[in-house]
Amino acid sequence: MRSLVWVLALASFCTATIHSIRRHRHRQPAPEGEIHALIVAGSDGWFNYRHQADACHAYHTLRDHGVPAENIILMMYDDIAHNKQNPYPGKIYNRPHGDDVYKGVKIDYRNKAVTPQNFLNILKGNASGVVGGNGRVIESNPNDRIFVFFTDHGGVGMIAFPDEMLTVKELDEALNWMYQNDRYDQLVFYLEACESGSMFENVLKSSINVYAVTAANSKESSWGTYCENDMKLPCLGDLFSVNWMRDSDEKDINVETLDDQYLVVKELTNLSHVMHYGDMEVSEEPVAWFQGESKVHRKKVNYVDEEPYRAVSWPARDIELMYLHQLKETTNDIYEAKELNRKIHKIHEDRRNIKSLFLSIIDNLLDDAIDRRRMLEEHNVVEDVDCHHEVVRTFDLICIDVNKYDYALKYIYVLNNLCIELGDAKEIIDTMWTVCSKTRFKYF
């Protein structure tokens, strides 16, 4: 018994010593170089309210921790604050009855300038490549640290922009180019999207000083939150995004490491599996090295008041549908109820047709019933980034505009499975031309 007590005491001492060492180390001044940040809300439309709310909140979180405005670039469509459906004109909220997060943000790229091409050129510091916006790019050097926060819809191996998409191949090539051309010392990427883990799993190298944290793994939906609020608004935030920003707003991020934050957010985000990838040594650095070191005086946020709303979270791809159902249940206008019923019926019809289209592509490519079933049942990481890139982009061009019909993103994994199964992008694309020529008029 005495031996056991001694062992436990020693273990406790060692643990405390380790934490003491880590805390002491992380209180050291940041290394030479500056923080640069790129914040992106990749969607548009009223039902996607939460993405721009997340982005605006992230902007304030970084500014409140001392990151200069000139070191932050913000991309968002900017169709929410002044939307005709907004009962609070000119304002955006990321939590129930919280601060107006739209106030004070400086948007660099809005509307049609929110594109994957601009996103990549901003990251790489290629000012001559951007179109629209104010032309600002990240002007970093080998000593600088870069923080990227992206929030929007996604599918296996891709994330969406208002009119286009960015594939895992394109993002990975950009990150590798930046490393090879000494564009940063360390880079941290926080990604909020369904199947967001698929943008890094099995692809992101651990040797290029990039650390990525995602809202979900490679197979599952992410979640919106504050969805049943009394403000007559759609979901105000995304669960992962709200959680990491709440942590940064409340904690001493000069002491807290990225790994500490990951563990906290992983536990709080209990409806999906928060994941991390890349260089785990970067995760041992203080959060402050990427989100700002000097806490500016600001009114303390009272998060206790929002707890009744916080528990109500919806799967990201069902938010529009569930919001319409919510409106239907609360309206007393028979004409409005009729119109809401029409919209709900159309969503269900579109979903059936979208699934049927993917089934037709599978049926035209594979003869064996077991193989066909596997294409629907298996969820694989992206193995052939070239095939995936070609097939997914072509599908978006000739079959379904996935930005208008984002439910199709749920089945992008099928295209990835076909790439793994057949290994022939041309065969898959030829089949898509045949199948989609009969239905494409519905989805553009």
Order of alpha helices (4+ residues) and beta strands (2+ residues): alpha-beta-alpha-beta-alpha-beta-beta-beta-beta-alpha-beta-beta-beta-beta-alpha-alpha-beta-alpha-alpha-beta-alpha-alpha-alpha-alpha-alpha-alpha
